[in-house]
């Protein structure tokens, strides 16, 4: 099955389950960016992020007997909630391995969706892969990786199919599509969908400063690691390095990466709230921050951005509003 065929098949399985999230705009954001800004609000997806798409695609593609035994995933929170919800949809067990320093909201939500949460010491260097592999082996569970898995990438690609359609409806045929990027599942999936459905739209990964492994890898032409895996408010997109499956897709189809500061992410969160009336988490706001605060690195009269998630702890959201609650 080709990549685009897999994405279209995933879209068929997600129909009636995943939301077709809106493409939002605001003249106030256009003025700041110096061009028309169209915002794909995946923070309005089930479980508050795009991750439900990939999780539902993966669980729905499993053989029924394997699915009945249950699934396991590791995640700082958004993939965790997506897999927990997808498993709940099919009434199968789910175990989620999460870092002990993940946002409290994400841990609580994952448990509330019925999943068993196993915490590990990310800051202390404990390996989530080792913890997950041991549990999967002991219980006969199927691992659903957060980004480096064909059906997960295909599920995220359904977001790209929607962007292609919505951009056409908005009269936008050529633009950069800025994507919040961790391991590259969403960026890669969108890239494959746009290649087939909207070749005039160019995907570009966006990351926080200090965790710009994808931008550096694209510039170097080879995979590069981050020096650390924690220590940023953009927890949703902190990964050690691009995926083995996703990086070749990004290298072939994406433009240069964009990098923003944490403060710019907080500013973008406040602007999304005031101007679009949506809640973005820091990692989910990096693409909007790039559109607003890196205008010279973007070409064209329009730009499309993802807000990839909105699962933010109240105290972090309060900081964003307190520091950037004024009109710019």
SVG drawing of the C-alpha trace seen along z (x, -y; Angstrom):
<svg xmlns="http://www.w3.org/2000/svg" viewBox="-20 -46 45 59">
<polyline fill="none" stroke="black" stroke-width="0.4" points="0.0,0.0 1.4,-3.4 1.7,-6.2 -1.2,-8.2 -3.3,-5.1 -2.7,-4.3 -3.6,-7.9 -6.9,-7.7 -7.7,-4.3 -7.1,-5.8 -9.4,-8.7 -12.1,-6.2 -11.8,-4.4 -11.7,-7.8 -14.8,-9.1 -17.5,-9.8 -15.0,-9.4 -12.3,-12.1 -13.4,-15.7 -12.8,-17.7 -11.2,-20.6 -11.7,-24.2 -9.2,-26.5 -9.5,-29.7 -8.3,-33.3 -8.1,-36.7 -7.3,-40.1 -5.3,-40.9 -3.0,-37.9 -2.7,-38.8 -1.5,-42.3 1.2,-40.9 2.4,-38.3 2.3,-40.6 0.3,-38.0 -2.9,-36.0 -2.6,-33.4 -4.9,-30.3 -4.8,-28.2 -5.7,-24.5 -7.1,-24.1 -6.2,-20.5 -6.6,-21.6 -10.3,-21.1 -9.7,-17.4 -10.9,-14.7 -8.6,-14.5 -7.4,-18.0 -4.8,-17.2 -4.1,-15.7 -2.8,-12.5 -6.3,-11.0 -6.1,-10.6 -3.0,-8.5 -4.1,-6.5 -7.5,-5.7 -5.9,-4.8 -3.5,-2.4 -6.0,-0.7 -8.6,-0.4 -6.1,1.2 -5.1,4.0 -6.2,7.6 -9.2,8.1 -7.5,10.9 -4.4,8.8 -6.5,5.7 -8.6,7.6 -5.4,8.3 -4.8,4.6 -2.4,1.9 0.5,0.0 2.0,-3.3 4.6,-5.7 4.0,-9.4 4.3,-12.7 0.6,-13.1 -1.1,-13.8 -0.4,-10.4 -1.2,-8.9 -4.7,-10.4 -5.2,-9.6 -4.4,-5.9 -6.4,-5.8 -9.5,-7.2 -9.0,-4.9 -8.7,-1.9 -11.8,-3.0 -13.6,-3.3 -12.9,0.4 -13.4,1.5 -9.8,2.9 -7.2,2.5 -4.6,-0.3 -1.4,-0.8 0.4,-4.2 4.0,-4.7 4.3,-8.4 7.1,-10.5 6.6,-11.4 7.2,-15.1 4.5,-15.2 1.8,-17.9 -0.6,-16.8 -3.6,-17.5 -2.3,-15.0 -1.7,-12.2 -5.1,-12.8 -6.9,-12.9 -5.2,-9.7 -6.4,-7.9 -9.9,-9.3 -10.1,-7.8 -9.7,-4.4 -6.0,-3.7 -3.5,-2.3 -0.7,-4.8 2.8,-3.7 5.1,-6.5 8.9,-6.5 11.8,-8.8 12.5,-10.7 14.7,-13.3 16.7,-10.5 17.4,-8.8 15.0,-5.9 14.1,-4.5 10.4,-4.6 11.2,-2.1 12.6,0.4 9.7,0.0 7.2,0.3 8.9,3.3 9.0,5.2 5.3,4.6 4.3,5.4 6.2,8.7 4.8,9.7 1.2,8.9 1.0,9.6 0.2,6.0 0.7,4.4 2.9,1.2 1.6,-1.8 4.5,-4.1 4.0,-7.9 5.2,-8.8 7.5,-6.2 4.8,-3.8 3.1,-3.6 -0.5,-3.6 0.2,-6.4 1.7,-8.5 -1.2,-7.7 -3.7,-8.8 -1.9,-12.1 -1.9,-12.5 -5.6,-12.8 -5.0,-16.3 -3.1,-17.0 -6.0,-15.9 -8.2,-18.3 -5.7,-21.2 -5.5,-20.6 -9.3,-20.7 -9.7,-23.7 -6.9,-25.7 -8.6,-25.2 -11.9,-26.4 -10.0,-29.5 -8.4,-30.1 -4.9,-29.3 -2.9,-27.3 0.7,-28.2 1.9,-28.6 4.1,-27.3 2.4,-25.0 4.0,-25.3 3.7,-22.2 4.5,-21.7 7.2,-19.0 8.4,-16.5 9.2,-13.1 7.8,-14.1 4.6,-12.0 2.3,-14.9 4.7,-16.7 5.4,-13.6 1.8,-12.7 0.8,-16.2 3.7,-16.3 2.6,-13.0 -1.0,-14.2 0.0,-17.6 2.4,-16.0 -0.6,-14.1 -3.4,-16.6 -1.9,-20.1 1.7,-20.2 1.7,-24.0 1.7,-23.8 5.1,-23.3 5.3,-21.7 7.9,-23.1 8.6,-21.8 8.6,-24.2 10.3,-23.5 11.4,-25.3 14.9,-26.5 17.2,-24.0 15.1,-21.1 15.4,-21.8 16.7,-18.3 14.6,-18.3 15.7,-21.7 19.3,-20.8 18.9,-17.3 17.3,-18.8 20.1,-21.4 22.8,-18.7 21.2,-16.1 21.4,-13.5 19.7,-12.7 21.0,-14.7 20.0,-14.3 19.0,-16.8 21.3,-17.2 18.5,-16.6 15.0,-15.2 13.4,-17.5 13.5,-21.0 11.1,-22.9 7.5,-24.0 6.9,-22.6 6.7,-19.0 4.3,-17.8 7.0,-17.9 10.2,-17.0 11.8,-14.0 15.4,-12.9 15.7,-12.8 13.6,-12.5 12.1,-9.1 13.7,-6.5 10.5,-6.4 9.6,-10.1 13.0,-11.7 13.3,-10.5 9.8,-11.9 10.7,-15.2 14.0,-15.4 12.3,-14.7 9.3,-17.0 9.8,-19.7 11.3,-23.1 13.8,-24.4 12.8,-24.1 11.8,-27.1 12.8,-27.6 11.1,-29.9 11.7,-30.7 9.5,-29.6 8.4,-33.2 7.3,-33.5 5.2,-30.3 3.6,-31.8 2.9,-35.0 1.3,-32.9 -0.8,-31.1 -2.2,-34.4 -2.9,-35.6 -4.6,-32.4 -6.9,-32.8 -7.6,-36.5 -7.9,-36.5 -9.1,-33.0 -10.8,-32.0 -8.9,-28.7 -6.6,-27.3 -3.1,-26.2 -0.5,-24.4 3.2,-25.6 4.2,-22.8 1.1,-23.2 1.7,-26.9 5.2,-26.8 4.0,-26.9 1.8,-29.9 4.7,-31.6 6.9,-31.0 4.2,-32.5 3.9,-35.6 7.5,-36.2 9.6,-34.8 7.9,-36.5 11.2,-37.1 11.8,-33.4 8.5,-32.8 7.5,-33.6 4.2,-34.3 1.0,-36.2 -0.5,-33.4 0.7,-30.9 -1.0,-27.9 -0.2,-26.8 -1.2,-24.0 -2.2,-24.4 -1.5,-20.8 -2.7,-20.6 -4.5,-22.4 -3.7,-20.3 -2.1,-22.9 -1.9,-23.1 -3.8,-26.1 -0.7,-27.6 1.2,-27.6 -1.8,-29.1 -2.1,-31.8 1.6,-32.7 1.0,-33.1 -2.0,-35.4 -0.3,-37.4 2.8,-38.0 1.2,-38.6 -2.4,-39.5 -2.0,-43.0 -2.8,-43.9 0.5,-43.9"/>
</svg>
